[in-house]
Amino acid sequence: MKQEASLRTLPMEGLALRELVMQGNGKDAEVRVVSADGRRFCFEVGGGSLRIAMRGTVLTEVHSLDDVSLRVRYTAEHLVLARARIHYPGSEAE
């Protein structure tokens, strides 16, 4: 029996960031977050979608990794991850 994915708030919500980087293609991608104090977080985004909304002045760099993959890097003087949620199919204990 397939378990429904629930929307979960990630513990990095509200974190001051140094950068947010997404790389990959439409089927397989990775999100890397570097906090202002140097902590690093990484998670996969496979076959799904990711929404990013920015306010203020944000530098966006786009680099081609190969014929089908891109790297998108967001940086700013004051960059805060206001909302971080993910659809996760596991139980609350996982």
N, C-alpha and C positions, 0 to 999 in steps of 0.2 A: 504494500500500500504506500503510495507516494505521499510524503508529508508536505503540507503547505509551507511556503517560506513566509516568515514574519519579518516586519520591518523593525530593525534594532538600531538603537542609538549607540554609536561607537564612543568609547571613553575619551577620545581625543577632541570631542566637541568643545568649542570655546578656546582651543589652543592657539597661542601665537605661533606663527609659522615663519620659517626662513624661505621655504619654497614648497611647491606642490608640483609633482611631475607625473604625467601620464604617458605611457608608451605602449605601443602595440598596434593591433589592427582591429577590424570589426568583430573578429571571433575570439581573440585572446589578447588581453591587455593587462597592464600592471599599473597600480597607483602607488607612488612613493611620496611620503610626507616627511619633511624635515622640520622639526620644531625650532623655535628661536633659541632654545637652550641646547640644541644639538641632538635630541632624541630622534630616532628614525622609525618609521612605520611603513609597512609594505603589505599590500594585499592585491589579489588577482581579481580582475573583472572579466569573466568569461561569458561571451554571448549575451551580455546584458547591456545596460546603458548607464551612463554616469552623467549627472547634471551638475554644472558648475555655474554659479552666479557670482559676479564680482561687483564691488562698489569701489569707487575711488580710482586712483591711478595704479594700474597693474601692468607690469611688463610681461608680455606673452611672447615666448620664443617657440617657434615650430621648426623641427629638424627632421629630415627624412632619414630613417634608419636603413631602409632597403626599398624595394619596389612596392611593397604593400604596407609598410609600418611607419608610424610617425612617433616622435617624442614631442610633447607639449609641456613647456615649463612655465609656471606662473611665479613671479616674484614681485615684492613690493616692500616699501619701507615699513609699512604697518599692515601685515597680512594676518588675518585671524580666520580660523576655520569655524564659522558660526554654526553650521549644521553639518553633521556627519552621520548618515544613516545608511544601512545596508540591508538588503533582503537576505535573510539567512534561514536555511531549511532545518537547522538543528534544533534541539530542545533548549530550554532556558538555561540548563546546567552546562551546556557546551559553549 
